[in-house]
């Protein structure tokens, strides 16, 4: 396929788009497109949460799941065998998948928030 055919009129823009969309996920073109995806688009894709529609192959998705589960098992093993008074390690972060942004850290409960929560539970909404 010669890209000059686009200029010569032998290749349409539609056909070029179809050819690009049909490239394997690990191709340089698809990798460049994936790496240039803006944060807003990643957030939008993450809301939909359909990794099966992402640009990874099913094999890559399965390998990522296996890697995540092995990391989780390693973390559980560490937690079980750690001294009870020691600080437990943080759980592992899953491998980032296309179309999903990293998980946001859960907000920690500070003293002011804890006091406010306690007042609300006790029926003292001010």
Residue pairs with C-beta under 8 A, 6 or more apart in sequence:
1 11
1 19
2 11
3 11
3 16
5 11
6 12
6 13
6 16
20 29
23 29
23 30
24 30
24 57
25 55
25 56
25 57
25 60
26 57
26 60
30 55
33 55
34 55
34 98
37 45
39 101
42 99
42 100
42 101
43 101
45 54
45 98
45 99
45 100
46 99
46 100
46 101
48 99
49 100
50 99
51 61
51 97
51 98
51 99
51 100
52 58
52 61
53 99
54 61
54 97
54 98
54 99
54 100
55 98
56 64
56 97
56 98
61 97
64 94
64 95
64 97
67 95
68 92
68 94
68 95
71 92
71 94
72 91
72 92
74 92
75 89
75 91
75 92
78 88
78 89
79 88
79 89
82 88
82 89
93 102
93 103
94 103
96 102
109 117
119 125
119 126
